[in-house]
Amino acid sequence: MRVSQRVSRLAESATLAVASRAAELRAQGVDVVDWSAGEPDFSSPPGVVAAAIEALGQGRTRYTKNTGLPELRSAISSDLGERLGGPWTADQVVVTVGAKAALFELALALFGAGDEVVLPNPYWVTFPAQIQLADAEVVEVAARPEHGFRVSAEAVCDRISPRTRAVLLNSPSNPTGAVIAAKDLRAIVEECASRGIYLIADETYERFVYDGEPFPSAAPLAAEFPETVILVGSFSKTHAMTGWRLGYLAGPQAVVKAVAKIQSHATSNATTFAMWGALAVFDDAEARVAEMLREYQARRDLLLAGLAGIPGVECPTPGGAFYAFPKVSARYENGRQGSAAFAEFLLDSAQVAVVPGAAFGADEHIRISFACSSERLRDGIDRLSKALA
């Protein structure tokens, strides 16, 4: 069968591939410690579930505007304004089928052949694929482990060229957990504004920042630079609603209209009763988010302490999200060369599933998700230690 040239350039999502292999082993009765999936182990908020069920019972199962339920767009706009200082009105918000769809639709709306997109490395596995599917080119900027993988404004701005269409930032980062400094974020936005290019801020993990540190969001900068900043967010991680497939973007009116046009042909609206359910998030979410944050920080600290006791494994402290990105290349031995072979070794010999760092542009590393119980973290650390003894 012939497929398009654009598809032939793509590899399967590494995170989904590892999760699938781990699921196959579990189906065979193997006890796998799954550190691969970036999926909270918390349940969706009861109020959200009840509201979705109520919407189903009331027959709220028809199409809405393709940009999303007006009530939800208004609630998102208000939340971004009250919590983060964002300037967007409801008609500058699009509800999408997850943040992944928001980012993909932005790529199709803004990028084309000959365009460049500046992207820090390590990066989320899907970023380069989405840029390439829009026929644009990725320009990588190294974020170094010795600096905690934090993005440098100087390094980013040095890679901007006349062909640059956008800078794409993900903070807190998947896979490293790094959080960009406020001064670097401002410097990048100012440079983008001066050159007439976009700053796309993927803030999917913005509620998960540790050690009491404030989160430097791009939202307030949009008030100063309204034609420059585009923000992408999600209900998936913050509210443990991964399967609901609800994300959103907020940005300049022209961008919103372009994305809405694409979405009208791609998905129409996001699932109607899921959007009615999501409205309940804004009624009782804060206590649950605080509880999750405390639990994730405890898990992070448990994992870091365990990794520190394994020779040849070095791990910067993630400031946010729920991932650790240890350097493990010192243990590439006995024929295990590269992160893919190392991850395969861990799955086969220790039944621990991790994602190869090569998928994120950093082959010396692996990604570990600590969105699992403390018991599973302890078990995984024990297995990892024995496998590398």
Summary of the structure (lengths in Angstrom):
residues: 389
radius of gyration: 20.6
end to end distance: 46.6
largest distance: 61.4
contacts: 1352
relative contact order: 0.17
helix: 47%
strand: 14%
